[in-house]
């Protein structure tokens, strides 16, 4: 897989004409089907879908419009499929207006009313408008596509049981489809049910081993380790411009101490989209891991130039100040980051650990206490509180906090925590 990653990084860094070659092997069969019968709308849909999943939206639009043009007003069912796939391509580009145009074209076909409602619902989901999506789906009837969209809309409203029921219904309607497993798995992961989510995401990858979205979501959900690296590398191979996958791959490599690999993945992310704050943040994270605090600050400020209210960029800046021993400036940035994103316990954890390092033990206890109060099931928060209490000489309190860390959820080194407990007196 290391050879594969080097291959992908080189492709990302080359010209767009060369980058196109990255997915040729995955698209060969779809292209061959179109060459064999250019008038087959199903072949055009299949190639368009493959191009969309590869992140090649312009090529997908060209192919799908070519397929639609060959119909010459005939084959309403095929026209519906082509225009719905066009809508999904525009949704992938975050072009709501053009997606709605394609949905209206699909709806205007004979028999297109119900699919048109599903298409419109999917477009509304781009902007997380779950209520509008459900209103459309009430008129769509029970189909595989409508149940997947319904599950997504209900998930936005955090209706766990109803969302799962819709996704399970979709699975009964199309047992070999990965999409409902993908969306259900992502929902469980995002609602603090990672074990259930990973099961669903693994099923999605089993059903569609080359689906870059399923691979990325699984890689994001898996604990830091070789399996996550392997899955994320495959996601970046299947879609070489998958920014989120490159960012997560860099983050995992940093956690594993593989700084060279992390540096390459971060560079790929920055090349893909220098106007995305996350690409600058991950470059800064690598710099900080390399002990280059000033470079990390430069990257954090570049991210803030793209997005002034980026909590990850503020957190990176805080960590860089802390690494230089500027604890007061660091605390300003930790507080600013938490003010932007109060759903991220790691901000408080980082602040507590920085205060311990700077011998600001009262502040360390305060941040640790706040972290465990606001996020009582997050193991790193309890571990940080334990560290703060141990540093402040409260062995009993530290032992209690460490015990809770071992029972909570989240990435911690249980062996290291038990070793710390053994030294408490």
C-alpha positions in Angstrom: 0.0 0.0 0.0 3.0 2.4 0.4 3.7 2.0 -3.3 0.0 2.8 -4.0 0.1 5.9 -1.9 3.3 7.2 -3.6 1.6 6.6 -6.9 -1.5 8.5 -5.9 0.4 11.4 -4.4 2.5 11.8 -7.6 -0.7 11.8 -9.6 -2.3 14.5 -7.5 0.8 16.7 -7.9 0.8 16.3 -11.7 -1.3 18.1 -14.3 -5.0 17.4 -14.6 -4.4 15.5 -17.9 -2.2 13.0 -16.1 -4.5 12.8 -13.1 -7.3 11.5 -15.3 -5.3 8.3 -15.8 -5.7 7.5 -12.1 -9.1 6.0 -12.4 -8.8 4.5 -15.9 -8.6 0.9 -14.6 -11.7 1.3 -12.5 -13.6 2.8 -15.4 -12.5 0.5 -18.1 -15.5 -1.8 -18.1 -17.9 1.2 -18.0 -16.1 2.8 -20.9 -16.0 -0.4 -22.8 -19.8 -0.8 -22.5 -20.4 2.6 -23.9 -18.0 2.0 -26.8 -19.8 -1.3 -27.6 -23.2 0.4 -27.6 -23.2 4.2 -27.5 -27.0 4.2 -27.7 -27.5 2.2 -24.5 -28.8 4.6 -21.8 -28.0 2.2 -19.0 -24.3 2.1 -20.1 -24.3 5.9 -20.1 -25.8 6.0 -16.6 -23.3 3.5 -15.3 -20.3 5.4 -16.8 -21.7 8.7 -15.5 -22.1 7.3 -12.0 -18.6 5.8 -12.1 -17.2 9.2 -13.1 -19.2 11.0 -10.4 -17.9 8.7 -7.8 -14.4 9.2 -9.0 -14.9 12.9 -8.5 -14.8 13.7 -12.2 -18.0 15.8 -12.3 -17.4 17.6 -15.6 -16.8 14.3 -17.4 -19.8 12.8 -15.8 -22.0 15.6 -17.0 -20.7 15.3 -20.5 -21.3 11.6 -20.7 -24.8 11.8 -19.1 -25.9 14.6 -21.5 -24.6 12.6 -24.4 -26.7 9.7 -23.3 -29.7 11.9 -22.8 -29.3 13.4 -26.3 -29.3 9.9 -27.9 -32.8 9.3 -26.6 -34.3 11.9 -28.9 -37.5 12.2 -26.7 -38.0 8.5 -26.5 -37.6 5.9 -23.6 -39.0 7.9 -20.7 -37.7 5.5 -18.1 -34.1 5.9 -19.4 -34.5 9.7 -19.5 -35.5 9.7 -15.8 -32.4 7.7 -14.8 -30.1 9.9 -16.8 -31.5 13.2 -15.5 -31.6 11.9 -11.9 -27.9 10.9 -12.2 -27.2 14.3 -13.7 -28.9 15.8 -10.6 -26.8 13.7 -8.3 -23.7 14.9 -10.2 -24.6 18.5 -9.6 -25.4 17.7 -6.0 -21.9 16.4 -5.7 -20.7 19.7 -7.0 -22.9 21.5 -4.5 -24.8 23.1 -7.3 -28.4 23.1 -5.9 -29.9 25.2 -8.7 -28.7 23.0 -11.6 -29.6 19.9 -9.6 -33.2 21.2 -9.3 -33.3 21.8 -13.1 -32.4 18.2 -13.7 -35.0 17.0 -11.2 -37.7 19.0 -13.0 -36.7 17.5 -16.3 -36.9 14.0 -14.7 -40.3 14.8 -13.2 -41.6 16.0 -16.6 -41.1 12.6 -18.2 -43.9 10.1 -18.5 -44.0 8.3 -15.1 -41.5 10.7 -13.7 -43.6 12.3 -11.0 -42.5 10.0 -8.1 -38.8 9.8 -9.1 -38.9 13.6 -9.5 -40.0 14.0 -5.9 -37.1 11.7 -4.8 -34.7 13.7 -6.9 -35.9 17.0 -5.4 -35.7 15.5 -1.9 -32.0 14.5 -2.5 -31.3 18.1 -3.7 -32.9 19.5 -0.5 -30.6 17.2 1.5 -27.6 19.0 0.0 -28.5 21.9 2.3 -29.7 19.7 5.1 -33.3 20.7 4.6 -34.8 17.5 6.1 -38.3 18.8 6.5 -38.5 19.9 2.9 -37.1 16.5 1.8 -39.7 14.6 3.8 -42.5 16.7 2.3 -41.3 15.6 -1.2 -40.9 12.0 -0.2 -44.5 11.8 1.1 -45.5 12.0 -2.6 -42.9 9.6 -3.9 -44.2 6.2 -2.7 -42.2 3.3 -1.3 -39.1 2.7 -3.5 -35.5 1.9 -2.7 -34.4 5.5 -3.6 -37.2 7.1 -1.6 -36.5 5.0 1.5 -32.7 5.9 1.4 -33.6 9.6 1.1 -36.2 9.3 3.9 -33.6 7.7 6.2 -31.2 10.5 5.5 -33.8 13.2 6.1 -34.9 11.5 9.4 -31.2 11.2 10.4 -30.9 15.0 10.0 -33.7 15.3 12.5 -31.9 12.9 14.9 -34.8 10.5 14.8 -32.7 7.4 15.4 -35.4 4.7 15.3 -37.3 6.1 12.4 -34.1 6.7 10.4 -32.8 3.2 11.0 -36.3 1.7 10.0 -36.2 3.6 6.7 -32.6 2.4 5.9 -33.5 -1.2 6.9 -36.6 -0.9 4.6 -34.3 0.2 1.8 -32.1 -2.8 2.4 -35.1 -5.2 2.0 -35.9 -3.5 -1.3 -32.4 -3.8 -2.7 -30.4 -6.3 -0.7 -27.1 -5.9 -2.6 -27.0 -2.1 -2.3 -24.3 -0.4 -0.3 -25.9 3.0 0.0 -28.3 2.3 3.0 -25.5 0.6 5.0 -23.2 3.6 4.2 -25.7 6.2 5.4 -26.8 4.2 8.4 -23.2 3.6 9.4 -22.3 7.3 9.0 -25.3 8.2 11.1 -24.3 5.8 13.9 -20.8 7.1 13.9 -21.9 10.7 14.1 -24.3 10.0 16.9 -21.6 8.4 19.2 -22.4 4.8 18.2 -19.1 3.9 16.5 -19.3 0.1 17.0 -22.7 -0.1 15.3 -21.6 2.3 12.6 -18.4 0.4 11.8 -20.5 -2.8 11.3 -22.7 -1.1 8.7 -19.8 0.7 7.0 -17.9 -2.6 6.7 -21.0 -4.1 5.1 -21.2 -1.2 2.6 -17.5 -1.7 1.7 -18.1 -5.5 1.3 -21.0 -4.8 -1.1 -19.0 -2.1 -3.0 -15.3 -2.5 -2.4 -14.4 0.4 -4.7 -16.9 2.9 -3.4 -14.7 5.9 -2.2 -17.4 7.3 0.0 -17.9 4.1 1.9 -14.1 3.6 2.2 -13.7 7.1 3.5 -16.4 6.8 6.1 -15.1 3.5 7.3 -11.5 4.9 7.5 -12.8 7.9 9.4 -14.7 5.6 11.9 -12.0 3.0 12.5 -9.6 3.4 15.4 -6.2 4.8 14.5 -4.2 1.9 13.2 -3.0 0.0 10.1 -6.6 -0.9 9.1 -7.6 2.7 9.0 -4.6 3.5 6.9 -5.3 0.7 4.4 -8.9 1.7 4.0 -8.1 5.4 3.6 -5.3 4.7 1.1 -7.8 2.8 -1.0 -10.3 5.7 -0.8 -7.7 8.1 -2.1 -6.9 5.6 -4.9 -10.5 5.3 -5.9 -11.0 9.1 -5.9 -7.6 10.8 -6.1 -9.2 14.2 -5.4 -11.0 13.0 -2.2 -9.9 15.9 0.0 -11.4 14.6 3.2 -9.8 11.2 2.8 -6.4 12.7 2.3 -6.8 14.9 5.4 -7.9 12.0 7.5 -5.1 9.8 6.2 -2.6 12.5 7.2 -4.2 12.7 10.7 -4.0 9.0 11.2 -0.4 8.9 10.1 0.5 11.7 12.5 -1.1 9.7 15.3 1.0 6.7 14.3 4.2 8.7 14.2 4.5 8.3 10.4 5.4 11.9 9.7 6.8 11.4 6.2 3.6 9.7 5.1 1.5 12.3 6.8 3.5 15.1 5.1 2.8 13.5 1.7 -0.9 13.1 2.4 -1.2 16.7 3.7 0.6 18.0 0.6 -1.9 16.1 -1.6 -4.8 17.7 0.3 -3.4 21.2 0.0 -2.8 20.6 -3.8 -6.4 19.5 -4.3 -7.9 22.6 -2.7 -5.8 25.4 -1.1 -9.1 27.3 -0.5 -10.2 24.7 2.0 -9.2 25.5 5.6 -8.9 21.8 6.6 -6.0 21.3 4.1 -4.0 24.1 5.7 -4.8 22.8 9.2 -3.5 19.3 8.4 -0.3 20.8 6.9 0.1 22.7 10.2 -0.5 19.5 12.2 2.3 17.8 10.4 4.6 20.7 11.0 3.8 20.7 14.7 4.5 16.9 14.8 7.8 17.7 13.1 8.5 20.2 15.9 8.1 23.2 13.6 5.8 25.4 15.7 6.4 28.5 13.6 5.4 26.7 10.4 2.4 25.4 12.2 1.4 28.9 13.1 1.8 30.0 9.5 -0.5 27.2 8.3 -3.0 28.0 11.0 -3.1 31.7 9.9 -3.5 30.6 6.3 -6.5 28.5 7.3 -8.0 31.4 9.2 -7.5 33.5 6.1 -9.7 31.1 4.3 -12.2 30.7 7.2 -11.9 33.2 10.0 -14.1 31.2 12.4 -12.3 27.8 11.9 -12.1 26.1 15.3 -9.5 23.6 14.1 -7.3 26.4 12.9 -7.7 28.2 16.3 -6.9 24.9 18.1 -3.8 24.4 15.9 -2.7 28.0 16.7 -3.2 27.3 20.4 -1.2 24.1 20.3 1.6 25.9 18.5 1.7 28.6 21.1 1.7 26.0 23.8 4.6 24.1 22.2 6.6 27.3 22.3 5.8 27.9 26.0 3.5 30.9 25.4 0.7 29.5 27.6 -1.2 32.8 27.9 -1.5 33.2 24.2 -2.3 29.6 23.9 -5.2 29.9 26.4 -6.6 32.8 24.4 -6.8 30.6 21.3 -8.2 27.6 23.2 -11.0 29.8 24.5 -11.6 31.2 21.1 -11.7 27.7 19.5 -14.2 26.4 22.2 -16.3 29.5 21.7 -16.7 28.6 18.0 -17.2 24.8 18.5 -18.6 23.7 21.8 -19.2 20.2 20.5 -15.4 19.3 20.3 -14.1 18.0 23.6 -10.6 17.8 22.3 -10.2 21.6 22.6 -10.7 21.3 26.4 -8.5 18.3 26.6 -5.6 20.0 24.7 -6.0 23.1 27.0 -5.8 20.9 30.1 -2.7 19.1 28.9 -1.1 22.4 27.9 -1.7 23.9 31.3 -0.2 20.8 33.0 2.9 21.2 30.9 3.1 24.9 31.8 2.5 24.1 35.6 -0.8 26.0 35.5 -2.4 23.2 37.6 -5.5 25.2 38.8 -6.3 26.0 35.2 -5.6 22.4 34.2 -8.0 21.1 36.7 -10.6 23.6 35.6 -10.3 22.6 31.9 -10.4 18.9 32.8 -13.4 19.3 35.0 -15.3 21.3 32.3 -14.4 18.6 29.8 -15.7 15.8 31.9 -18.8 17.8 32.8 -19.7 18.7 29.2 -18.6 15.3 27.7 -19.0 12.7 30.5 -18.6 9.7 28.2 -15.4 10.9 26.5 -12.4 8.9 27.8 -9.7 11.5 26.8 -11.5 14.1 29.0 -11.3 11.8 32.0 -7.7 10.9 31.3 -6.7 14.6 31.0 -8.5 15.3 34.3 -6.7 12.4 35.9 -3.4 13.9 34.7 -4.2 17.3 36.1 -5.2 15.9 39.5 -2.1 13.7 39.6 0.1 16.6 38.8 -1.6 18.6 41.6 -1.0 15.9 44.1 -4.6 14.6 44.3 -3.9 10.9 44.0 -7.4 9.8 45.1 -9.1 12.1 42.6 -6.7 11.1 39.8 -7.4 7.4 40.4 -11.2 8.0 40.2 -10.8 10.0 37.0 -8.5 7.3 35.4 -11.0 4.6 36.4 -13.7 6.5 34.6 -11.5 7.0 31.5 -11.1 3.2 31.3 -14.8 2.8 31.3 -15.7 5.6 28.8 -15.4 5.9 25.0 -12.8 7.4 22.8 -9.1 7.0 21.9 -6.9 6.5 25.0 -3.9 4.3 25.8 -5.3 2.1 28.4 -1.9 0.5 29.2 -0.4 3.9 29.8 -3.3 4.9 32.1 -2.9 1.8 34.2 0.8 2.5 34.5 0.0 6.0 35.7 -2.4 4.6 38.3 0.3 2.3 39.5 2.5 5.2 40.4 -0.2 7.0 42.4 0.3 7.1 46.2 
